[in-house]
Amino acid sequence: MNYLTGFFGGLVGIMMAILPVTILWTVLTGGTMFGMDVIQNLGDLVQTFADGGFTGLVVLLVVLSFFVKK
């Protein structure tokens, strides 16, 4: 179990390090990186939470709790 937790923790760490680079690339070049429009995807995610009302707020808090170091 520790192996899987360490693996997925490292994978999320890599993705969280790549995210700002992809946003910066999109802002500077106007193009996509890895075939994805990261800014549009983040906007869609925020809109999904906003459309959910109170339930969306609760889900957002649960998701954010995964990224807060304890």
N, C-alpha and C positions, 0 to 999 in steps of 0.2 A: 504494500500500500504506500509506503514511503517513497518507493521508486516512482510510482505513477504520479503521486503528488508533486514530487520534484520535477518530473518530466513536464507535466502540464503547467506548473508554475514557471518553469524556464521558457516554455513555448509562449505563454501569455506575456512574459517579460520581453521577449523578442518582438512580439507583435506590438506591444506598447512603445517600444523604441522605434519601430518602423513607422508608426502612425504619424508622428510629427514631420518626419522626412517626406512622407507622401503628401501631406497637406502643404508643406512648403513647396514641393515640386509643382503641385497643381496651381498654387498661387503665382509662382514665378513664371511658369511656362504656359499655363492655360491648358495643358494637356493632361492626360491621365497617366497613372502609373500602374503597372501590372494589369492594364485593361479595365481598371475600376476608377470611377469618379468618387473619390473618398469624401469630398465635401458634400456632394449630393447624397451619398449614403448616410452620412452623419445627420444631415438635415432631415432625411426621411425617418431616421430613427427617433429624433427629437419630436418630429410631428406625430409619430405613432404614439409616443408617450403622452403628448398633449391631447390627442384625440381620445385617449383612454380615460380622461377625467381623474377621479380619485383613484381608481384602479391603476391607471397609468402612473400616478405619483407613487403608489405603493410599490409597483414593480420597479420603477426607477430607483427607489431607495434600496430595494433588495439587490438590484444589479450593482449599484454603487458600493454596497457593503462588501462586495467581492474584491473591489479594487483598493479599499482602505486597509493600510497595514495596521495590524494590532500590536 
